[in-house]
């Protein structure tokens, strides 16, 4: 409902005109009638908004989990990369001391693999898995 609804303005004008014609003894009945019309209009507007919001939510659910925005995806990937590099320092030292160069290579292959798998979860071109229907959904 807009702030200046032409239909309600017409209804108010008609109510005021009827009050002038009928007199003050019908004023409360006319006001009640007008307020009932306003209430019905508000109810229909609210119902329409609620239905629209529910439909939007159902569309989100039907499409699956929302994909992260670029900013969210970058922050998570960046944080994971920084943590993995920080943890790589002691892991590299342990691998190099215990097994030499071969251990260092295996350690870094594992670090690269973990980061690749984490980054692959958020690739936009990755096909989404098929969701099975739930008993809870219509």
N, C-alpha and C positions, 0 to 999 in steps of 0.2 A: 504494500500500500504506500503510495507516494504521500509526501507531506501535504500536497495540495491535490486531493482527489476530486475531479470534476463531478463524479456521481454523488459523492457525499456532500459536496457543496450544494448541488441541486436539491438533495434530500433536506439539508438544513434550511435552505431557502423556502422549500415547500412547507416544512414544519413551522417556520416562523410566520409564513403567510397564513397557514391554517390557524395558528394561535391568534393572529390579528382578527381573523374572521370569526372564530368561535369564542374568543374571549378567554380571560384568565382561568375560568373554571375547568377548562380542558388542558391547561398547561402541563400538569404532571403526566397526563396520559400521552400527550404529544412528545414530551421529553423522553418518557419511557420507550415509546415507539422508535424515536430516533436513536436512542442509546442501544436498543436491541439491534437495529440495523448496523450501527458501528461495531457492535460486538460480533455480529455474524461476519462482517467484513474482516475484522481482525482475526477471527477464528479461521476463516478460509485462507487468509494470507499466511498465518502461522502453519496451518496444515500443509500448504503448498511448499513452504520453506523446509518443513520437517521432511516431507516426502522427497524433496530435491536433495537434502543432505543425506538421507538414507540411501537414495539411489547412487549418489557419489561414493558413499562408503562401500556399497555393494560392488560398484565397479572396481574400486581399489582392491577389494578382497578377491573378486573374480579374476583380476589380472595378476594376482599373486602379490608378494611383498613388494613394496615400492622400491624402486632402484635408488640408490643413494645419489644425492646431487654431486656434481663434480667436486665441490668443496669438501663434502663429507668423505668421499672416497679418497681424495688426496690426503687428507689429514690422517686417516687410518693407515693408509699405505706408508706414508712418510714416517709415522710413529713406529710402525712395525719394522720398517727398514732400519731406523736409528737404533732400536732396541736390539735387532739382530746383529748389527755391526758392533755394538757395545759388547754383546755376549760373545762375538766372534773373537775378540782379543784374547780372553783367557782360554777359550776353546782351542784357538790356534797355538797358543803357547803349550798347552797340555799335549796336543797332538804332535807338535814338532819335537818336544822333549821325549815323549814316550816312543814314537815310532819313526821320527825323522820326516823327510820330505814327503814320502808316500802318505803318511798320516795327515800331514798338513793339506795335501791335495784332497784327500777323502773328506776332511773336515770342511773345507771350502765348497766342495761339491754339495755337501749336505746343506750348508747355509744357503747356497744359491738355489737349491731345489726347494727348500722351505719357503724362501721369498718368492720364487716363481709360482708355487702353488697358491700362496696367499694372494698374489697379484692376479692370478687367473680366476679367482673367485669373483672378481669385480669387473672383468672385461665386459664391455657393453655388447660385444658381438657374440658372446657365449650364449648358446641356446638355453632357454629356461627349461627346467625339468617339468614333466607333466604332473600336475597335481591330481590326486584322486579325490573324488567327491566324498564329502563327509556326511554323516547322518545329521549333523547340526545345521547344514546348509539346505536351503530350499532348492 
